């Protein structure tokens, strides 16, 4: 396995996780990569490591260009173990190397690995001389952990952005112009929706700092490296961070005897009548992380559940828990569902949507089996009334 060159004496030396299909609840149908970067200068520097089971792959790539024992500096931009998992074995190989990390990064690494390595704590806007090059650090707390930081290499105009601008894609191609544009943007959006979205206010504060940098390359910790589509991904991050939405409705539901499904279909027709595009997302066949990818840009979030044992269906409850944690802002919420004799589920769904902070549209609630065109007309009328 070979290192891949970004610039002269700067290499990608990470691992490709072809078989990853679940990333703590996030469905990763295309696998992922754990990106580590090697800078060969007077001080040989490794930026981040990989998941523990990818360590040998990383070392093999490093060995293709230099003896790994020559590493002087290790930059730990983030404690999470998909980036730091290879660090314990690496530090056995280079015990005298200095580990540069943020204040919370040091605390987190010591808590994870119970080791007292040769740490050097990075303060905000600190620079580290490597020889002919230097690294400038920017602390980015809560994008998306308290310890996060990024590193900028001004001589080569490369930003090592850690989890920001990442995507979960496994490929032998390393750059954004080597894969179809629509796929990498879809995966970048999915990554933002399922990992970064709750921290949008922090992203919004950091983006002006990033945009002021003289950039030619953004090298994230997952997925492909951006070198041809920087304006596009920066524009999308600006939109996502500001919770900008489109005239789009996501209709999320599960059903027992198809009555709640009929309401969902009527909602689809009512939105279409108003010129609003829709995405019908049955929880029976759609993973919650794929639904969140659509939620990222949707103005209307409609959630439907029948009543089961005086409660919400478990699949709908799971989605609402996931949605609440990711906390999208500036949306309209609508609860709907059918019931037999009690009907508590619709109010319960509405309560969660209200707790998230959505502006509520009038709920839609039917006993037993709703009927055809009359149902669609009633749904359309309620949407009209709610939008007045």
ZAKOL-240918 format. One record per atom (N, C-alpha, C): x, y, z; residue in three letters. Coordinates in steps of 0.2 Angstrom, whole numbers, padded with zeros to 4 digits, always signed. Layout:
XYZala ...
This chain:
+0004-0006+0000unk +0000+0000+0000unk +0004+0006+0000unk +0003+0011-0004unk +0007+0017-0005unk +0004+0023-0003unk +0008+0027-0001unk +0006+0034+0001unk +0004+0038-0005unk +0000+0043-0005unk -0003+0046-0010unk -0001+0054-0009unk +0003+0057-0014unk +0005+0063-0013unk +0000+0069-0015unk +0000+0074-0010unk -0004+0080-0010unk +0000+0085-0013unk +0006+0086-0011unk +0011+0091-0013unk +0018+0088-0012unk +0023+0091-0014unk +0030+0089-0013unk +0031+0087-0006unk +0032+0081-0004unk +0034+0079+0003unk +0028+0079+0008unk +0022+0079+0005unk +0016+0079+0009unk +0011+0074+0006unk +0009+0069+0011unk +0006+0063+0008unk +0000+0061+0012unk -0005+0058+0009unk -0010+0055+0012unk -0008+0048+0014unk -0009+0046+0021unk -0006+0039+0023unk -0011+0036+0027unk -0018+0037+0026unk -0023+0034+0030unk -0025+0027+0028unk -0031+0025+0030unk -0034+0018+0029unk -0041+0019+0026unk -0042+0014+0021unk -0049+0014+0018unk -0053+0008+0021unk -0058+0010+0024unk -0063+0005+0027unk -0068+0003+0023unk -0067-0002+0018unk -0072-0004+0013unk -0078-0007+0016unk -0078-0010+0022unk -0083-0014+0024unk -0087-0010+0030unk -0086-0004+0032unk -0089-0001+0037unk -0096+0001+0034unk -0102-0001+0038unk -0108+0000+0036unk -0112+0003+0042unk -0109+0004+0047unk -0113+0008+0053unk -0108+0012+0057unk -0109+0018+0057unk -0104+0023+0061unk -0108+0026+0067unk -0108+0022+0072unk -0113+0024+0078unk -0119+0026+0076unk -0123+0022+0073unk -0130+0024+0071unk -0131+0027+0064unk -0126+0029+0061unk -0126+0032+0054unk -0124+0027+0049unk -0129+0026+0044unk -0128+0020+0039unk -0123+0023+0034unk -0118+0019+0034unk -0112+0021+0029unk -0112+0016+0023unk -0117+0016+0019unk -0117+0011+0013unk -0111+0011+0009unk -0107+0017+0009unk -0101+0017+0004unk -0095+0017+0008unk -0095+0014+0014unk -0089+0013+0018unk -0086+0020+0020unk -0080+0020+0022unk -0077+0027+0024unk -0069+0026+0023unk -0066+0032+0025unk -0059+0032+0025unk -0057+0035+0032unk -0051+0034+0035unk -0048+0037+0040unk -0042+0040+0038unk -0042+0047+0037unk -0037+0050+0034unk -0031+0053+0039unk -0025+0051+0037unk -0019+0053+0041unk -0015+0056+0036unk -0011+0061+0038unk -0007+0065+0033unk +0001+0065+0036unk +0005+0064+0031unk +0012+0065+0033unk +0016+0070+0030unk +0019+0074+0033unk +0023+0080+0031unk +0031+0078+0032unk +0035+0078+0027unk +0042+0076+0028unk +0046+0083+0027unk +0049+0085+0032unk +0052+0091+0033unk +0058+0090+0038unk +0061+0096+0040unk +0066+0095+0046unk +0063+0091+0052unk +0057+0092+0053unk +0053+0088+0058unk +0048+0084+0054unk +0048+0078+0054unk +0044+0074+0051unk +0037+0073+0055unk +0032+0075+0052unk +0026+0076+0056unk +0020+0072+0053unk +0016+0069+0058unk +0010+0065+0056unk +0004+0068+0059unk -0001+0070+0054unk -0007+0073+0057unk -0012+0068+0057unk -0014+0066+0063unk -0019+0061+0065unk -0017+0054+0063unk -0020+0050+0066unk -0019+0043+0065unk -0026+0040+0062unk -0027+0033+0063unk -0033+0030+0060unk -0036+0026+0066unk -0041+0023+0064unk -0045+0018+0069unk -0040+0012+0070unk -0040+0009+0076unk -0035+0005+0078unk -0033-0001+0073unk -0039-0004+0070unk -0038-0010+0066unk -0035-0007+0059unk -0034-0001+0058unk -0031+0002+0052unk -0024+0003+0053unk -0021+0002+0059unk -0014+0005+0060unk -0009+0002+0055unk -0010-0005+0054unk -0004-0008+0050unk -0005-0005+0043unk -0011-0004+0040unk -0011-0001+0034unk -0008+0006+0034unk -0009+0010+0039unk -0006+0017+0039unk +0002+0016+0039unk +0004+0012+0043unk +0011+0011+0044unk +0014+0009+0037unk +0011+0004+0034unk +0013+0002+0027unk +0014+0008+0022unk +0009+0012+0023unk +0009+0018+0018unk +0015+0023+0020unk +0015+0024+0026unk +0021+0029+0029unk +0028+0026+0027unk +0028+0019+0027unk +0035+0016+0026unk +0036+0016+0018unk +0031+0017+0014unk +0033+0018+0007unk +0036+0024+0005unk +0037+0029+0010unk +0040+0035+0008unk +0046+0037+0014unk +0045+0034+0020unk +0050+0036+0025unk +0050+0030+0030unk +0055+0030+0034unk +0055+0025+0040unk +0051+0028+0045unk +0045+0025+0047unk +0041+0028+0052unk +0044+0030+0059unk +0050+0027+0061unk +0053+0029+0067unk +0056+0036+0066unk +0056+0039+0060unk +0059+0045+0060unk +0054+0051+0061unk +0048+0049+0063unk +0042+0054+0065unk +0044+0057+0071unk +0044+0064+0071unk +0046+0068+0076unk +0040+0071+0080unk +0035+0073+0076unk +0029+0076+0079unk +0023+0072+0077unk +0018+0072+0081unk +0011+0069+0080unk +0006+0075+0081unk +0002+0076+0077unk -0003+0081+0078unk -0010+0077+0079unk -0013+0078+0085unk -0019+0075+0086unk -0025+0081+0086unk -0028+0081+0081unk -0033+0087+0080unk -0040+0085+0084unk -0040+0078+0085unk -0047+0076+0088unk -0046+0070+0092unk -0049+0069+0098unk -0048+0063+0102unk -0052+0057+0099unk -0057+0058+0096unk -0062+0052+0094unk -0058+0047+0091unk -0059+0040+0093unk -0055+0035+0092unk -0054+0033+0084unk -0059+0035+0080unk -0058+0034+0073unk -0052+0038+0070unk -0049+0043+0074unk -0044+0047+0072unk -0038+0046+0077unk -0039+0044+0083unk -0033+0043+0088unk -0032+0035+0089unk -0036+0031+0086unk -0035+0024+0088unk -0029+0021+0087unk -0025+0023+0082unk -0018+0021+0080unk -0013+0024+0085unk -0015+0029+0089unk -0009+0032+0092unk -0005+0028+0098unk -0009+0024+0101unk -0005+0020+0106unk +0001+0016+0103unk -0001+0012+0098unk +0004+0008+0094unk +0010+0013+0091unk +0008+0018+0088unk +0012+0023+0085unk +0017+0025+0091unk +0015+0027+0096unk +0019+0030+0102unk +0024+0025+0105unk +0022+0018+0104unk +0027+0013+0106unk +0033+0013+0101unk +0031+0015+0094unk +0036+0015+0089unk +0041+0021+0090unk +0038+0027+0092unk +0041+0033+0092unk +0040+0036+0099unk +0043+0033+0104unk +0041+0035+0111unk +0044+0043+0112unk +0048+0045+0109unk +0051+0052+0110unk +0047+0057+0106unk +0043+0055+0102unk +0039+0060+0098unk +0035+0064+0102unk +0034+0071+0100unk +0029+0075+0103unk +0022+0075+0101unk +0018+0075+0105unk +0010+0075+0103unk +0008+0082+0104unk +0006+0085+0099unk +0003+0092+0099unk -0005+0091+0099unk -0008+0094+0104unk -0015+0093+0104unk -0018+0099+0108unk -0025+0100+0108unk -0028+0106+0111unk -0028+0104+0119unk -0029+0109+0123unk -0030+0108+0130unk -0035+0102+0132unk -0041+0102+0129unk -0045+0097+0130unk -0043+0090+0127unk -0039+0091+0121unk -0037+0085+0118unk -0032+0081+0122unk -0028+0085+0126unk -0023+0081+0130unk -0027+0078+0136unk -0032+0081+0139unk -0036+0078+0144unk -0040+0072+0141unk -0042+0072+0135unk -0046+0067+0132unk -0042+0061+0130unk -0036+0062+0128unk -0031+0057+0126unk -0029+0053+0132unk -0027+0057+0137unk -0025+0054+0144unk -0031+0049+0147unk -0037+0052+0146unk -0042+0048+0149unk -0044+0042+0145unk -0043+0042+0138unk -0044+0037+0134unk -0039+0031+0135unk -0032+0033+0134unk -0027+0028+0134unk -0023+0028+0140unk -0024+0032+0145unk -0020+0031+0151unk -0013+0031+0150unk -0010+0036+0146unk -0003+0036+0144unk -0001+0043+0145unk +0005+0044+0148unk +0008+0051+0149unk +0013+0052+0143unk +0011+0053+0137unk +0015+0054+0132unk +0019+0061+0132unk +0023+0063+0128unk +0026+0069+0128unk +0022+0074+0124unk +0017+0077+0128unk +0012+0081+0126unk +0014+0089+0125unk +0012+0092+0120unk +0013+0099+0120unk +0006+0102+0118unk +0004+0106+0123unk -0003+0109+0122unk -0003+0115+0118unk -0008+0115+0113unk -0008+0120+0108unk -0013+0125+0110unk -0011+0131+0110unk -0016+0137+0112unk -0018+0140+0105unk -0023+0144+0106unk -0026+0147+0100unk -0022+0151+0095unk -0022+0150+0089unk -0018+0154+0084unk -0010+0153+0085unk -0008+0147+0087unk -0001+0145+0088unk +0002+0143+0082unk +0008+0144+0081unk +0011+0141+0075unk +0017+0137+0077unk +0018+0131+0073unk +0023+0126+0074unk +0028+0126+0068unk +0034+0127+0069unk +0039+0127+0064unk +0041+0120+0063unk +0041+0118+0056unk +0043+0111+0054unk +0050+0111+0051unk +0052+0117+0049unk +0058+0117+0045unk +0057+0122+0039unk +0056+0120+0033unk +0054+0124+0027unk +0047+0126+0028unk +0043+0123+0032unk +0036+0124+0032unk +0034+0125+0039unk +0028+0127+0040unk +0025+0128+0047unk +0018+0126+0047unk +0015+0124+0053unk +0008+0123+0054unk +0005+0128+0059unk -0001+0131+0057unk -0004+0136+0061unk -0011+0133+0063unk -0012+0133+0070unk -0017+0129+0073unk -0023+0134+0074unk -0029+0132+0073unk -0035+0136+0075unk -0039+0131+0080unk -0041+0133+0086unk -0045+0129+0090unk -0052+0130+0087unk -0056+0124+0087unk -0063+0124+0084unk -0067+0120+0089unk -0068+0122+0095unk -0072+0118+0100unk -0079+0117+0098unk -0081+0111+0099unk -0088+0109+0097unk -0090+0109+0090unk -0084+0108+0086unk -0085+0106+0079unk -0081+0099+0077unk -0083+0094+0080unk -0090+0093+0084unk -0089+0090+0091unk -0083+0090+0094unk -0081+0089+0101unk -0077+0095+0104unk -0077+0095+0111unk -0074+0101+0114unk -0067+0101+0112unk -0063+0096+0110unk -0056+0096+0109unk -0054+0098+0102unk -0059+0098+0098unk -0057+0099+0090unk -0053+0105+0089unk -0048+0104+0084unk -0044+0109+0081unk -0042+0108+0074unk -0040+0113+0070unk -0038+0111+0063unk -0031+0114+0063unk -0028+0112+0057unk -0021+0114+0056unk -0020+0117+0049unk -0017+0122+0048unk -0016+0125+0041unk -0009+0126+0040unk -0007+0124+0034unk +0000+0124+0031unk +0000+0129+0026unk +0002+0135+0028unk +0002+0141+0023unk +0006+0140+0017unk +0012+0137+0018unk +0017+0137+0012unk +0014+0133+0006unk +0009+0128+0008unk +0006+0124+0003unk -0001+0125+0002unk -0004+0130+0006unk -0011+0132+0006unk -0016+0126+0007unk -0014+0122+0012unk -0018+0116+0014unk -0021+0117+0021unk -0027+0116+0021unk -0031+0116+0028unk -0032+0108+0030unk -0029+0106+0035unk -0031+0099+0038unk -0037+0100+0043unk -0043+0099+0040unk -0049+0102+0043unk -0052+0097+0048unk -0049+0091+0049unk -0052+0086+0054unk -0059+0084+0052unk -0064+0084+0056unk -0070+0081+0054unk -0074+0086+0049unk -0073+0092+0049unk -0076+0097+0045unk -0075+0095+0038unk -0080+0096+0033unk -0079+0095+0026unk -0078+0087+0024unk -0079+0083+0029unk -0078+0076+0028unk -0084+0072+0025unk -0083+0066+0022unk -0089+0062+0020unk -0087+0055+0021unk -0092+0051+0022unk -0090+0043+0023unk -0090+0040+0016unk -0085+0039+0013unk -0084+0036+0006unk -0077+0032+0006unk -0078+0026+0005unk -0072+0021+0004unk -0071+0021-0004unk -0064+0023-0006unk -0063+0023-0013unk -0055+0023-0013unk -0053+0020-0019unk -0045+0021-0020unk -0044+0028-0023unk -0049+0032-0025unk -0047+0039-0027unk -0047+0043-0021unk -0043+0048-0021unk -0042+0052-0015unk -0044+0059-0016unk -0046+0061-0022unk -0047+0069-0023unk -0054+0069-0026unk -0057+0075-0024unk -0064+0077-0026unk -0066+0077-0034unk -0060+0078-0038unk -0061+0078-0045unk -0061+0071-0048unk -0060+0066-0044unk -0059+0059-0046unk -0065+0054-0045unk -0070+0057-0042unk -0076+0054-0041unk -0082+0058-0043unk -0088+0055-0045unk -0094+0059-0047unk -0095+0065-0042unk -0096+0071-0044unk -0098+0077-0040unk -0104+0076-0036unk -0109+0073-0039unk -0116+0072-0035unk -0115+0067-0030unk -0111+0062-0030unk -0110+0057-0025unk -0106+0061-0019unk -0101+0064-0020unk -0097+0067-0015unk -0101+0072-0011unk -0105+0076-0015unk -0109+0081-0012unk -0115+0078-0008unk -0117+0073-0010unk -0123+0069-0006unk -0120+0067+0000unk -0114+0064+0000unk -0111+0061+0006unk -0108+0067+0011unk -0106+0072+0008unk -0104+0078+0012unk -0110+0081+0016unk -0116+0081+0012unk -0122+0083+0015unk -0125+0078+0021unk -0124+0072+0019unk -0126+0067+0024unk -0122+0067+0030unk -0115+0068+0029unk -0111+0069+0035unk -0113+0075+0039unk -0114+0080+0036unk -0116+0086+0040unk -0122+0085+0044unk -0127+0082+0040unk -0134+0081+0043unk -0134+0077+0049unk -0129+0072+0049unk -0129+0067+0054unk -0124+0068+0060unk -0119+0072+0058unk -0114+0073+0063unk -0113+0080+0065unk -0113+0085+0061unk -0111+0092+0062unk -0117+0096+0063unk -0123+0094+0061unk -0129+0099+0061unk -0130+0102+0068unk -0129+0098+0074unk -0131+0101+0080unk -0126+0107+0082unk -0120+0107+0079unk -0115+0112+0080unk -0115+0118+0075unk -0120+0119+0072unk -0120+0124+0066unk -0118+0131+0068unk -0120+0133+0074unk -0119+0139+0077unk -0111+0140+0077unk -0108+0135+0080unk -0100+0135+0080unk -0097+0135+0073unk -0100+0131+0069unk -0098+0131+0062unk -0098+0138+0059unk -0104+0141+0060unk -0105+0148+0057unk -0100+0153+0060unk -0098+0152+0066unk -0092+0156+0068unk -0085+0155+0065unk -0084+0149+0064unk -0078+0147+0061unk -0077+0148+0054unk -0082+0147+0050unk -0082+0148+0043unk -0078+0155+0041unk -0080+0160+0044unk -0076+0166+0041unk -0069+0166+0042unk -0066+0162+0047unk -0059+0161+0048unk -0057+0157+0043unk -0060+0152+0041unk -0058+0147+0035unk -0058+0151+0029unk -0063+0155+0028unk -0064+0158+0021unk -0058+0164+0020unk -0055+0166+0025unk -0050+0171+0025unk -0043+0168+0023unk -0043+0161+0024unk -0036+0158+0022unk -0035+0157+0015unk -0029+0158+0013unk -0027+0157+0006unk -0027+0149+0005unk -0033+0146+0002unk -0033+0139+0002unk -0033+0137-0005unk -0030+0131-0006unk -0030+0127-0012unk -0032+0120-0011unk -0032+0118-0005unk -0034+0111-0003unk -0037+0111+0004unk -0042+0107+0004unk -0045+0105+0011unk -0044+0098+0012unk -0041+0096+0017unk -0039+0089+0018unk -0043+0087+0025unk -0049+0084+0024unk -0053+0082+0030unk -0050+0075+0033unk -0054+0073+0038unk -0052+0067+0041unk -0056+0061+0039unk -0061+0062+0035unk -0064+0056+0031unk -0066+0058+0024unk -0065+0053+0020unk -0067+0054+0013unk -0062+0057+0009unk -0065+0060+0003unk -0060+0063-0002unk -0057+0070+0000unk -0052+0072-0003unk -0048+0078-0002unk -0051+0083-0007unk -0053+0089-0004unk -0055+0094-0009unk -0050+0098-0012unk -0050+0098-0019unk -0045+0103-0022unk -0048+0106-0028unk -0053+0104-0031unk -0057+0107-0037unk -0063+0110-0035unk -0066+0108-0030unk -0073+0110-0028unk -0073+0114-0022unk -0068+0118-0020unk -0068+0122-0014unk -0074+0127-0013unk -0075+0131-0018unk -0080+0136-0018unk -0087+0133-0017unk -0088+0127-0020unk -0095+0123-0019unk -0096+0121-0012unk -0091+0117-0009unk -0092+0114-0003unk -0092+0120+0003unk -0088+0125+0002unk -0089+0131+0007unk -0095+0134+0006unk -0098+0135+0000unk -0105+0138-0001unk -0110+0133+0003unk -0110+0127+0002unk -0114+0122+0005unk -0114+0123+0013unk -0108+0123+0015unk -0107+0123+0022unk -0110+0130+0025unk -0109+0135+0022unk -0112+0141+0024unk -0120+0141+0024unk -0123+0137+0019unk -0130+0136+0019unk -0132+0132+0024unk -0129+0126+0025unk -0131+0121+0030unk -0130+0124+0037unk -0125+0128+0039unk -0123+0131+0045unk -0129+0136+0047unk -0131+0139+0042unk -0137+0144+0043unk -0144+0142+0043unk -0144+0135+0043unk -0151+0132+0042unk -0155+0134+0037unk -0152+0136+0031unk -0156+0138+0025unk -0160+0132+0022unk -0166+0133+0021unk -0170+0127+0018unk -0173+0129+0012unk -0176+0124+0008unk -0179+0124+0002unk -0187+0123+0003unk -0190+0124-0002unk -0198+0123-0002unk -0198+0115-0003unk -0197+0112+0002unk -0197+0104+0002unk -0200+0102+0008unk -0204+0097+0008unk -0207+0093+0014unk -0204+0086+0014unk -0202+0084+0020unk -0200+0077+0021unk -0206+0074+0025unk -0209+0069+0023unk -0215+0065+0026unk -0212+0059+0029unk -0211+0058+0035unk -0208+0053+0039unk -0214+0049+0042unk -0214+0042+0042unk -0220+0039+0045unk -0218+0032+0045unk -0222+0028+0050unk -0223+0021+0050unk -0230+0020+0051unk -0233+0014+0049unk -0240+0012+0049unk -0241+0005+0051unk -0247+0004+0053unk -0249-0003+0055unk -0253-0006+0050unk -0259-0003+0048unk -0264-0006+0044unk -0265-0001+0038unk -0260+0003+0036unk -0259+0008+0030unk -0264+0014+0031unk -0267+0015+0037unk -0271+0021+0038unk -0266+0027+0038unk -0261+0027+0042unk -0256+0032+0043unk -0253+0033+0036unk -0252+0028+0033unk -0249+0029+0026unk -0253+0033+0021unk -0260+0032+0022unk -0264+0035+0018unk -0264+0043+0019unk -0263+0044+0026unk -0263+0052+0027unk -0256+0054+0024unk -0251+0050+0025unk -0245+0053+0022unk -0245+0054+0014unk -0249+0050+0011unk -0250+0050+0004unk -0254+0057+0002unk -0259+0058+0007unk -0263+0064+0006unk -0259+0070+0007unk -0254+0070+0012unk -0250+0076+0013unk -0245+0077+0007unk -0243+0071+0004unk -0239+0072-0002unk -0243+0076-0008unk -0249+0074-0009unk -0253+0077-0014unk -0255+0084-0012unk -0256+0086-0006unk -0257+0093-0004unk -0251+0097-0005unk -0245+0095-0003unk -0239+0099-0004unk -0238+0100-0011unk -0239+0095-0015unk -0238+0095-0023unk -0243+0101-0026unk -0249+0101-0023unk -0254+0106-0025unk -0251+0113-0024unk -0247+0114-0019unk -0245+0120-0017unk -0238+0121-0020unk -0236+0117-0024unk -0229+0118-0027unk -0223+0116-0023unk -0224+0112-0018unk -0219+0110-0013unk -0217+0103-0015unk -0210+0102-0016unk -0208+0096-0018unk -0208+0092-0011unk -0209+0085-0012unk -0209+0081-0006unk -0204+0075-0006unk -0203+0072-0001unk -0199+0066+0000unk -0203+0062+0005unk -0206+0056+0002unk -0209+0051+0006unk -0204+0046+0009unk -0204+0046+0016unk -0199+0042+0019unk -0202+0037+0024unk -0204+0031+0022unk -0206+0026+0027unk -0201+0024+0031unk -0202+0023+0037unk -0197+0021+0042unk -0196+0013+0041unk -0200+0010+0038unk -0200+0003+0037unk -0194+0001+0032unk -0193+0006+0027unk -0188+0005+0022unk -0182+0010+0022unk -0182+0015+0025unk -0177+0021+0025unk -0174+0021+0032unk -0167+0021+0032unk -0163+0022+0038unk -0164+0029+0040unk -0164+0030+0047unk -0164+0037+0049unk -0159+0042+0047unk -0153+0039+0046unk -0148+0044+0044unk -0149+0046+0037unk -0152+0042+0032unk -0154+0044+0026unk -0159+0049+0026unk -0164+0048+0030unk -0169+0053+0031unk -0167+0060+0033unk -0162+0060+0038unk -0159+0066+0040unk -0155+0070+0034unk -0153+0066+0029unk -0150+0069+0024unk -0155+0074+0020unk -0161+0071+0020unk -0166+0075+0016unk -0169+0081+0021unk -0169+0080+0028unk -0171+0085+0032unk -0166+0091+0032unk -0160+0090+0031unk -0155+0095+0031unk -0157+0101+0027unk -0161+0100+0021unk -0163+0106+0017unk -0171+0107+0016unk -0174+0103+0021unk -0182+0103+0020unk -0185+0109+0025unk -0190+0112+0022unk -0193+0117+0026unk -0198+0114+0031unk -0202+0109+0028unk -0207+0106+0032unk -0205+0099+0034unk -0206+0097+0040unk -0205+0090+0043unk -0211+0088+0046unk -0214+0083+0042unk -0220+0080+0044unk -0219+0073+0047unk -0221+0071+0053unk -0220+0065+0056unk -0226+0061+0058unk -0227+0055+0056unk -0234+0052+0057unk -0233+0045+0061unk -0237+0044+0065unk -0237+0037+0069unk -0244+0035+0071unk -0246+0029+0070unk -0252+0027+0073unk -0251+0026+0080unk -0257+0025+0084unk -0256+0024+0091unk -0255+0016+0093unk -0250+0014+0097unk -0249+0008+0099unk -0248+0008+0106unk -0253+0004+0110unk -0252+0004+0117unk -0252+0011+0120unk -0256+0015+0118unk -0257+0022+0120unk -0250+0026+0119unk -0246+0024+0114unk -0240+0027+0113unk -0238+0027+0105unk -0232+0030+0104unk -0230+0031+0097unk -0227+0024+0095unk -0227+0022+0089unk -0224+0016+0087unk -0216+0017+0088unk -0213+0011+0090unk -0206+0012+0092unk -0201+0015+0087unk -0203+0013+0080unk -0198+0016+0075unk -0199+0023+0074unk -0205+0026+0075unk -0206+0033+0075unk -0203+0036+0081unk -0203+0033+0087unk -0200+0036+0093unk -0193+0036+0092unk -0190+0031+0089unk -0182+0031+0088unk -0180+0037+0083unk -0184+0038+0078unk -0183+0043+0074unk -0183+0050+0077unk -0188+0051+0081unk -0189+0057+0085unk -0183+0059+0089unk -0181+0053+0093unk -0175+0054+0097unk -0169+0056+0093unk -0168+0053+0088unk -0162+0055+0083unk -0163+0062+0081unk -0169+0064+0078unk -0170+0071+0076unk -0169+0076+0081unk -0171+0074+0087unk -0171+0079+0093unk -0163+0080+0095unk -0159+0075+0094unk -0152+0076+0096unk -0149+0080+0090unk -0151+0080+0084unk -0147+0083+0079unk -0150+0090+0078unk -0156+0092+0081unk -0159+0099+0082unk -0158+0103+0076unk -0161+0102+0071unk -0162+0106+0065unk -0166+0112+0067unk -0164+0118+0065unk -0168+0124+0066unk -0172+0127+0060unk -0176+0132+0062unk -0180+0136+0057unk -0184+0131+0052unk -0188+0126+0055unk -0192+0122+0052unk -0199+0122+0054unk -0204+0120+0050unk -0211+0119+0052unk -0212+0112+0053unk -0215+0110+0058unk -0217+0103+0060unk -0224+0102+0060unk -0226+0096+0058unk -0233+0093+0057unk -0233+0086+0060unk -0238+0085+0065unk -0239+0078+0067unk -0245+0075+0064unk -0245+0069+0062unk -0251+0066+0059unk -0251+0059+0061unk -0257+0056+0060unk -0258+0049+0062unk -0265+0046+0062unk -0266+0040+0062unk -0273+0037+0063unk -0273+0033+0070unk -0279+0031+0072unk -0279+0028+0078unk -0286+0024+0079unk -0286+0019+0083unk -0292+0015+0084unk -0297+0018+0089unk -0294+0019+0096unk -0299+0021+0101unk -0296+0026+0106unk -0289+0027+0105unk -0287+0032+0110unk -0283+0038+0107unk -0278+0037+0103unk -0275+0042+0098unk -0270+0046+0102unk -0267+0044+0107unk -0262+0048+0110unk -0255+0050+0106unk -0254+0045+0101unk -0248+0046+0098unk -0247+0053+0094unk -0252+0055+0091unk -0251+0061+0087unk -0249+0067+0092unk -0252+0068+0098unk -0250+0073+0102unk -0243+0072+0105unk -0241+0066+0106unk -0234+0064+0108unk -0229+0066+0103unk -0231+0065+0096unk -0226+0067+0091unk -0226+0074+0091unk -0232+0078+0091unk -0232+0085+0091unk -0228+0088+0097unk -0228+0085+0102unk -0224+0088+0108unk -0217+0087+0107unk -0214+0082+0104unk -0207+0082+0102unk -0205+0087+0097unk -0209+0088+0092unk -0208+0093+0087unk -0208+0100+0090unk -0212+0101+0094unk -0212+0108+0098unk -0206+0108+0102unk -0204+0103+0106unk -0198+0103+0110unk -0192+0105+0106unk -0192+0102+0100unk -0186+0103+0095unk -0185+0111+0094unk -0191+0114+0093unk -0192+0121+0092unk -0195+0123+0085unk -0198+0118+0082unk -0201+0119+0076unk -0208+0123+0077unk -0209+0127+0072unk -0216+0130+0072unk -0221+0125+0069unk -0226+0124+0073unk -0231+0119+0072unk -0236+0121+0067unk -0238+0116+0062unk -0243+0117+0058unk -0249+0112+0062unk -0255+0114+0060unk -0261+0110+0063unk -0260+0103+0062unk -0260+0099+0067unk -0260+0091+0067unk -0265+0088+0063unk -0264+0082+0060unk -0269+0079+0056unk -0270+0072+0059unk -0276+0071+0062unk -0278+0065+0066unk -0285+0062+0064unk -0284+0055+0062unk -0290+0052+0060unk -0291+0046+0063unk -0298+0044+0065unk -0299+0038+0068unk -0301+0033+0063unk -0298+0027+0064unk -0299+0021+0059unk -0296+0023+0052unk -0300+0022+0047unk -0298+0023+0040unk -0300+0029+0037unk -0295+0033+0035unk -0296+0040+0031unk -0298+0038+0024unk -0302+0042+0021unk -0304+0041+0014unk -0302+0046+0009unk -0299+0043+0004unk -0297+0046-0003unk -0297+0054-0004unk -0301+0056-0009unk -0300+0063-0011unk -0303+0068-0005unk -0307+0066-0001unk -0310+0070+0004unk -0304+0071+0009unk -0300+0066+0010unk -0294+0067+0015unk -0289+0072+0012unk -0288+0071+0006unk -0283+0075+0003unk -0285+0083+0003unk -0292+0084+0001unk -0294+0090+0002unk -0294+0093+0009unk -0295+0089+0014unk -0295+0091+0021unk -0288+0093+0023unk -0283+0089+0021unk -0276+0090+0022unk -0274+0097+0019unk -0276+0097+0013unk -0274+0104+0009unk -0277+0110+0012unk -0283+0109+0015unk -0286+0115+0018unk -0282+0116+0025unk -0281+0111+0028unk -0277+0113+0035unk -0270+0116+0033unk -0267+0113+0028unk -0260+0117+0026unk -0261+0124+0024unk -0266+0125+0021unk -0268+0132+0019unk -0269+0137+0025unk -0273+0134+0030unk -0275+0138+0036unk -0268+0139+0040unk -0264+0134+0040unk -0258+0134+0044unk -0253+0139+0041unk -0253+0140+0035unk -0248+0145+0031unk -0251+0152+0030unk -0257+0153+0033unk -0260+0160+0032unk -0256+0165+0037unk 
